[in-house]
Amino acid sequence: MTGSPALRRGPGLRVRLTLLATGLVALVAVLLVWLGWVLVGEVAAGVPQLPPDTPVIVDGVRVPAGQLADALTKSARTEVLRLGSVAFAMVVVAAAIVSWVLVRRVLRPLHDVTATARRLSAESLDARIGVTGPRDEVAELAATFDAMLDRLQAAFDAQRRFVANASHELRTPLAVLRTEVDVTLADPDADVTELRRMGEVIRDATRRAEDLVAGLLLLARTEAAESVAAEPVDLADTVPGALDAVRAEARDRGLSVRTDLAAAAVAGDPALLGRVAGNLLENAVRHNVEGGWLAVRTGVENGHAVLSVASSGPVVAPAMVAELFEPFRRGAGRTGSGTGLGLSIVRAVAQAHGGRALAEPVEGGGLRVSVLLPPQES
C-alpha cells in the first residue's frame, strides 16, 4: 500500500514573512535615498550665481565661481549616497530583526495549533489552544480550531455512550436466549410444553434484538445522511397509517384518541417521516397509563409544518425532558416496552430534514413531542 507523497520542506512561513517585510523596507529605503539624492541636487543647483572673481572653496578644493552649482550638487549627492548607504544597511538589518521577532510572536498561535493537533487522539480531545489577546485572523483561526475540537469531543463522547448503551441493550436479549436454551437443555425431563415455552421466550427475545438492531441501523443512517429525498409529503397523511398500527394496543389499554389533522406539506422522505409519526404514537401508547388519552395534531404554525403528539402518562421532570432524545433513555417513571431509540430517531429525522424536535411535560403527567419542519415551498 502506497502512502501519501511526502511534502517537500521549503522555507517556513516565518522566514518568508520576514524576507517579505525586510524586502519592502529595503525598497522604501532605496526610494527615500533616491529622493534625497534628487532633492539635494535640485537644491544645490539653485544656488545663486557669484561674480567670476569670487574665491570659492568646496570640500577643500578651490572651485571657479561659475562652477559652484555643479560642485555643490556633486558634493551633496556624494554625501547623501555615503550617509544613505550606511542608513540603508542599518534600516534593513533593524527591519529584519524586528520582523523576525514580531512574526514569531504573531505566528505563535499557529505553532500552538500545530502542536495541539499533533498531540490529539481519541483520548486527548480535551486539549485546547486558548489564545488570548487581540482578536486578529490568527486568533480567530485558533478559536475556530478550539470550536472544532469541542464538536469532535462531543461527537466522540456521544459515540462512546452510544456504543456502551447499545452493547448493554443487546446483551440483555442475548443473555435471555442463552439462559433459556441452557436451562431447557439441562432439564432431561423437558416436555413439549416446556419446549414451546422456551420457543416463545426465544421468539420474543429475538424480536427485541431485531427491533434494536433495526433501530440502531436506521439511527446511524439518518445521522450520517447529508441529504434526504425531497418528495412532497403531507404530515397529516402520515398519521392514519401510524394510528392503525397502534389502535389495537390503545384500545386494549382503554386510551382515548383525539386527532386534529390539518394540511402540513413538507419536502422530505415519506418513509422516514412516516417512521416519525409511528415512533411518536408508539411512545404515546406504550408510555401511557391505563385509561389515559393521546392527541395528535398537524398543521402550519409560525412558519413551520408541525406534527405534535401529546399523551397522558407518568410525571416527567422538566430537567429530564432533553435526555429523552438520547439513545436508550426512557426517563424515570416511564413505563412500557421498547428499544429506547424512538425519540432519538425522531430527532435525527427532523434534523436531516432541516427541522427540530421539541418536548415538554404535560401538566398532571405525560409528554408532548412536536416536530417542526420547514414547509414545502409553493
N, C-alpha and C positions, 0 to 999 in steps of 0.2 A: 504494500500500500504506500503510495507516494504521499509525502507530507506537503504542507503548503510551502511555496517557494520562500526562501529566506529573503528578507528585505535588506537591500544594500544600505549600510550605515553611512549617512552623509553628515555634513556639518549640522550641529544641533541648532535648535531654534534660538537659543541664547546667543550663539556665535553669529547666526545670520542677522538677528536684530541688532546686535552690537555693530556689526560691519555696516549695516544699512544706516544706522544713526550716525556712526562716525563718518561715513561717506557723505551724508547730507551736510554735516557740519563742515567737512573739508571743502565741499563745493561752495557753501556760503562764505567761508573764509577766503577762498580764492576770489570770489566775486567782490568781496569787500576790499581786498588788497588791490585788485584791478581798478575798482572805483577810486580808491585813494590815489593810485598812480595817475589816473586820468585827471582827477581834480587838482592834484598838486601841480601837474604840468600846466593846466589851464591857468591856475593862479600865478605860477611863475611867469608864464608868457604874458601876463597882463601888467608886468612891472613897467612903470613909465620910462621913456627914453631919456638918457642923460647926455649932456654935451660930450662931444667926441674926446675932449682932452681931460675928462674927469677920470681920475685913477680909481679903479675898482679891483678888489681882491676877493676871489671866491675860492674857498677851501685852500687858502694859502697860495693861490695862483693868480697872478695879475691877468686880468681879462680886459680887452678893449671894451670901452663903454657901449659900442654898437652891438657887441655880442653878449651883453649882460643877460638878456632874457633867455637866450639859448643855454647859457652856462647855468643859470639858476634852475631852469627846467631839468637839465640833465642831472644836476646835483641833487635836487629834491626827489626826483624819481628814483635815483640810485639809493638814497637814504630810505625812501618808502619801501623799496624792494628788500633792502637789508633788514630793516626792522620788521617788515611784514612777514619775511620768511621765518624769523625767529618766533613771532607771534603765531604764525600759521602752525608751526610744529607744536608749540605749547598748547594751542587750542585743540588740535587734532588729538594729541595724547590725552589731554584732560577729558575730551568728549568720549574717547574710547574707554577710559577708566570709569567715568560716571555712567556711561551707557551699560557697561558690563555689570556694574553694581546694581543699577536700577532695574535692568532687565531680569537679573537674578531675583530681585525682590518681587517684581511683577509676576514672574513665571513660577514662583514658589507654590501657589495653589495647583498649578498643573503638575508639578512634581508630586504634590500630595495626592492628587487624583491618581497618578500612575502608581505610586507606592501603595495606595489603598486598593487599587484594582488588582495588584499582584498578590496582596495578602488575602484577597477574598476567596472564600469557599462556601460550601453549603452550611458549614458550621460556624463561619465567622462573618455572617452578613450584617452583624451589628456594628461593624466599623464604619465610621463617618469622618468626613473631612472637616466639617465645621469651620469654614472660613469666616473670619471676622474682618471688619474694615469696610472700605468703600465698596459700594455695590457696582463694580465695573463688570466688564464682559467676562473676565476670568472668574471673579467671584460668582457670577451668575451661572457659569459652567459648573463650578464646584457645587453650588446649591442644587442645580438640576441633577447632578450625579448623586447627591445625597438623597434627593427625592426618588430617583430611580431605585436606589438601594432600599429605601423604605418600602416601595412596592414589591421588590423582589423578596424582601424578608417576609412581608405579609403573605405573598404567594407561597413561599416555602413553608411557612408556619401552617397555612391552611392545608397545604398538601400533606404535611406530616399528620395533622389532626385527622384529615380525611382518610389517609391510609390506616392510621391506628383504629379509627372508628369502624372502617369497613372490615378490617381484619377481625375486630371483636364481633361485629354483627354476623359475619359469615361463619365465625367459629361456632356460634350457637346452634344453627340448624345442622351443621356437620357433626357436632357433638351429640345432638339428639339422634341423628341417623346411626352413628356408631354405637351409641348406648343401646338403642332398641335392637339392633342386629346382634350385639354381643349377648344381651340378656336373653333374647329368644333362642339363640343358638346354644346357650349354656343350659337351657332347660330341655332335658331329654324327653319330657312328657308333654311338650308343647303340642296342642291340638290345632285344628283348623281355625277355631275361634281366636286363639292367641295369635296365630299367623296372620289372620285377617286384621286383627287389631294392630299388629306391627306394621302391616302394609298401609293401613290408614295413617298411622303416625308418620311413617316414612314419606307417604304422599304429601302430607301437609308440610313437613319439613322441607321436602324438595321444592314444593311450590313457593314456600317462603324464600328459599335460596334463589330460585329462579327469578322471582319478583325483585329481589335485592340486586342481583346481577344486572337485570334489565334496567332497573332504575339507575344503577351506577353508570352503565354504558350510555344511557340517554343523557344523564347529567354531564358526563365527560364530553360527549359530542356537542352538547349545546353550549357549554362553557368555552370549548375550543373553536366553535364556529365563528368565522369572521363575517359571515353574512348568511341570511336565511332566504327562503323563497319569498317572493313578493307578489303572491296571488291575492286577489280581492277576497276578504273574509269578513263576514258579519259576526261579531261576537255573540249576538243573540242566537245565531244558528248553531253555535257550539254547545248551547245549554241543553236542548231537548235530549240529544243522544246521551250526554253525561248523566242527566236525570234518570233516564231509563235504566242505566246501569246500576244505580243505587236505589231505585224506587222500592224494590222488594225488601232490602235491608232497612230502609227508612220506615216502611210500613210495619215490619216486624218490631221495630223499636218504638212505634207509636209517634213518629215525628210528623209534625205538620209542615208542609212545604208551601212557601209563597214565592211567586215569581213576578217580576216586573221587567219585561224584556222589550226594550226599545232598540231601534237600529243603532249599531255602533260599528261602522265599516272601518276596517284597517287593511293594510297590505302586509301579508305575512304567510307563514307556513300553516296550512289548515290542520295538519296532523299535530303539530306542536301546540297550536292554540287550543285544539280540542283536548289535548292532554292537560293543559292548564285548567280548563273547566272541569275535567274529570277529577283531577287531583284535589281541586278546591272542594268539590261536592263530596268526594270520598272522605276527606278530612272532616267536613261538616257533619257527616253522618257517623263516622266511627268515633269521633271525639266528642260526641253529643251526650246528653243524658236521656234516660228513658222518658218518653212523653214530651220531649222538647220540640224545638222548632228550627227551621232554617229558611233563609230568604235569599233569593238570587235576583240580582239587578244588573241590567246592562243599559248603556246609553252614552251620550256625549256630554261631558261636563267640563267646563273651564278649559276647553280646547283639547281635551283628552278623551279617547274612547275608553270606557270604563267597564270592567267586569268585576262585580263585587258579590261576595258570598259571606253572609253573616249567619251565625248559629248560636244557639244556647250551648251551655257546657260548663265545665269547671271554671272557677275564677282564675284568670291569668294575670299575674302581676305585670304592670307596665314595663318594669325593668327586664322581664323575661321575654317580651314580645320579639325583640330583634334576634334573640338566639333561636327562635323557632325556624328561621330561614336557614340556619346552619344544618349540614347533613347530620342525621341521626339524633337531632334534638327534638324531643317530644314535649318538653315542658313539664314542670311539676304539676301533678294533679290531672294531667290529660290522660284519658283512657282510650282503649281501643287498640286494635292491631294495626300493623303497617310496617313499612320499612324505615320510616323516619326520613324519607327523601322527598316527600310530596311537595313541601313548600320550597325546598332547595331547587327542585326542578322548575317550579313556578317562577321563582326569582330569576333563574338562569334564562328561561324562555323569554321573560319580559325584557331582560337586558339585551338579549340577542335581537329583539325587535325594536330596540331603541326606547324602551319604556322602563317602568319600575314597578315593584310590588310593595305594597304597604300593608301593615296590620295594626290593629288597635283592639284593646279589650272591649267587650260589650258589658255595659252596666248590669250587674247581677250575675255575671258569669257568661262565658262564651268568647267568641273571637269573630272579628270582621276582617276579611282579607280582600284588598282591592288591587286589581291590576290596571295600571294606567298606560295606555299605548298611544303613539301618535296616530291621529285619524287619517284615513286614506284621503289623499288629495283629489278633489273632484276635477 
